Amino acid sequence: MERIDKILKILRTDERERVILCIEKILAGNTALLDIKKLKGQQYFYRARIGDLRIIFTKKEGAVHIVALEKRGDNTYRRF
């Protein structure tokens, strides 16, 4: 969570607000209008896309956990 906080601090205000709103929707289970896809080869990992940013999270047995907030790049999904 410390890394997520660090990335949120360096974002512009409008980007930060969009990311926080998306995280709140994910945690509340209100994902109907979000761009969410399941990660290939992973059973519980998903990503939400917000421009060049990716929110990686898990959904398992009704529990949702935010794992990472990353800028889109070649190594974004390698550790999942």
PyMOL commands that set and color helices and strands:
alter all, ss='L'
color gray80, all
select helices_A, chain A and resi 2-10+13-28
alter helices_A, ss='H'
color red, helices_A
select strands_A, chain A and resi 36-38+45-50+53-60+63-71
alter strands_A, ss='S'
color yellow, strands_A
deselect
rebuild
show_as cartoon
